[in-house]
Amino acid sequence: MRGVTLAEDPMLVDRVPTNTVFYCRLDGNTHAVTISQTPNGMRYVYGPMMGAPELVLDRAVDDVLIETHDDIGRIRFGKIRFVNGIYAYNAYYKYAITDENGVALQPDPNSPYPNASFMRGLTVTKNTEIDQPIFGRKCILDRSYDAIATLDSH
């Protein structure tokens, strides 16, 4: 609608669709990625904070890799991977429960995160070269959300 003054600044307020399982405003504060459950599977949307998405991928749940590793070793992580041709788009969270010496990392009672090592992010890989991303950005933590651990791994 033209001539309407918005009561909020879209760059200060994040709006995410119902059934979102991952939302991330990327560092740099210009782009975001949203992954949500749909009646037919899952949807990946990447694009600028203001404007039309640059990439939208709709996939059946069985065509999306969902992994969580919250009970093995010193690192906890989860990821959702969408494949599109030779590219894979990987949304993730991760954090350590101990330091390199096995000493437990203590949580901050004023933080919603397990501890200071917690992060979310997005990587893009080409030709399944998982260890060599062609794109990688961390999320702005207070502008991100995930429910990956609530999904069934497959």
C-alpha positions as CSV (number, residue, x, y, z in Angstrom):
1,M,0.0,0.0,0.0
2,R,1.4,3.4,-0.9
3,G,1.4,6.3,1.4
4,V,1.5,4.1,4.5
5,T,4.0,4.7,7.3
6,L,5.3,1.6,8.9
7,A,5.3,1.5,12.6
8,E,8.5,-0.5,12.7
9,D,11.7,-0.5,10.8
10,P,12.1,-3.8,8.8
11,M,15.8,-3.8,9.5
12,L,15.2,-3.9,13.2
13,V,12.4,-6.5,13.4
14,D,12.7,-10.0,12.0
15,R,9.5,-11.6,10.7
16,V,9.6,-15.3,10.1
17,P,6.9,-17.6,8.7
18,T,5.0,-20.1,10.8
19,N,6.7,-23.5,10.9
20,T,10.2,-22.0,10.6
21,V,12.9,-24.4,11.7
22,F,15.9,-22.1,10.9
23,Y,16.2,-18.4,10.5
24,C,19.4,-16.5,10.2
25,R,20.2,-12.9,9.5
26,L,23.7,-13.2,8.2
27,D,26.7,-11.2,9.4
28,G,26.9,-8.1,7.3
29,N,23.2,-7.5,8.1
30,T,22.1,-7.5,4.4
31,H,20.8,-11.0,3.7
32,A,18.9,-13.7,5.6
33,V,18.1,-17.4,5.2
34,T,14.8,-19.0,6.3
35,I,14.0,-22.7,6.3
36,S,10.5,-23.7,7.0
37,Q,8.3,-26.8,6.9
38,T,5.6,-26.8,4.3
39,P,2.7,-29.1,3.6
40,N,4.8,-30.8,0.9
41,G,8.2,-30.8,2.6
42,M,10.7,-28.1,3.4
43,R,11.5,-24.7,1.9
44,Y,14.8,-22.8,1.8
45,V,14.7,-19.1,1.1
46,Y,17.8,-16.9,0.8
47,G,17.9,-13.2,-0.1
48,P,18.3,-9.6,0.9
49,M,16.6,-8.2,4.0
50,M,14.7,-5.9,1.8
51,G,13.4,-7.2,-1.5
52,A,12.7,-10.4,-3.4
53,P,14.5,-13.7,-2.5
54,E,17.5,-14.6,-4.6
55,L,17.0,-18.3,-4.2
56,V,14.0,-20.4,-3.2
57,L,14.2,-24.2,-3.0
58,D,11.2,-26.5,-2.3
59,R,12.1,-30.1,-1.5
60,A,10.4,-33.2,-0.1
61,V,11.6,-34.0,3.4
62,D,13.3,-37.1,2.2
63,D,15.4,-34.9,-0.2
64,V,16.7,-32.7,2.6
65,L,19.6,-34.0,4.8
66,I,18.8,-33.3,8.5
67,E,21.5,-34.2,11.0
68,T,21.9,-33.7,14.7
69,H,24.8,-34.8,16.9
70,D,23.9,-33.7,20.4
71,D,25.2,-36.7,22.2
72,I,28.7,-37.5,20.8
73,G,32.0,-36.0,21.7
74,R,32.8,-32.5,22.9
75,I,31.0,-30.7,20.0
76,R,27.2,-30.5,19.6
77,F,25.9,-29.6,16.2
78,G,23.0,-29.9,13.8
79,K,22.5,-29.1,10.1
80,I,20.0,-29.0,7.4
81,R,21.3,-29.4,3.8
82,F,19.5,-28.6,0.6
83,V,21.1,-29.8,-2.6
84,N,20.5,-27.8,-5.9
85,G,22.5,-29.2,-8.8
86,I,26.2,-29.2,-7.9
87,Y,25.7,-26.9,-4.9
88,A,24.7,-27.7,-1.3
89,Y,23.3,-25.1,1.1
90,N,24.0,-26.0,4.7
91,A,22.4,-24.2,7.6
92,Y,23.8,-25.2,11.0
93,Y,24.3,-24.6,14.7
94,K,27.2,-25.8,16.8
95,Y,28.8,-25.4,20.1
96,A,31.4,-27.1,22.4
97,I,30.6,-28.5,25.7
98,T,34.2,-28.7,26.8
99,D,37.4,-26.9,25.9
100,E,40.3,-28.7,24.2
101,N,41.5,-30.0,27.6
102,G,38.1,-31.5,28.5
103,V,37.1,-28.8,30.9
104,A,33.4,-28.1,30.8
105,L,32.4,-24.7,29.3
106,Q,30.2,-22.9,31.7
107,P,26.9,-21.4,30.6
108,D,26.2,-17.7,31.1
109,P,23.0,-17.5,33.3
110,N,22.0,-14.3,31.4
111,S,22.3,-16.0,27.9
112,P,19.7,-18.2,26.1
113,Y,22.6,-20.1,24.5
114,P,24.4,-23.1,26.0
115,N,27.7,-21.2,26.3
116,A,29.9,-18.6,24.6
117,S,31.0,-21.0,21.8
118,F,27.4,-21.3,20.4
119,M,27.0,-20.2,16.8
120,R,24.7,-20.5,13.8
121,G,25.6,-20.1,10.2
122,L,25.3,-20.9,6.5
123,T,27.8,-22.5,4.2
124,V,27.5,-23.3,0.5
125,T,29.6,-26.1,-1.0
126,K,30.2,-27.2,-4.6
127,N,30.5,-30.8,-5.8
128,T,30.0,-32.2,-2.2
129,E,33.3,-30.7,-1.0
130,I,32.0,-30.2,2.5
131,D,35.3,-29.1,4.0
132,Q,35.8,-26.4,1.3
133,P,32.9,-24.1,1.3
134,I,32.7,-21.5,-1.5
135,F,30.6,-19.3,0.8
136,G,30.3,-19.1,4.5
137,R,28.7,-16.6,6.9
138,K,27.8,-16.7,10.6
139,C,24.4,-15.6,11.8
140,I,23.9,-12.6,14.0
141,L,22.9,-14.6,17.1
142,D,20.2,-12.3,18.4
143,R,18.7,-12.2,14.9
144,S,18.6,-16.0,14.5
145,Y,16.6,-19.0,15.5
146,D,16.7,-22.7,15.0
147,A,14.7,-25.8,15.9
148,I,16.9,-28.3,14.1
149,A,17.3,-30.5,17.1
150,T,13.5,-31.1,17.1
151,L,13.6,-32.6,13.6
152,D,14.0,-36.3,12.8
153,S,17.5,-36.9,11.4
154,H,17.7,-38.6,8.0
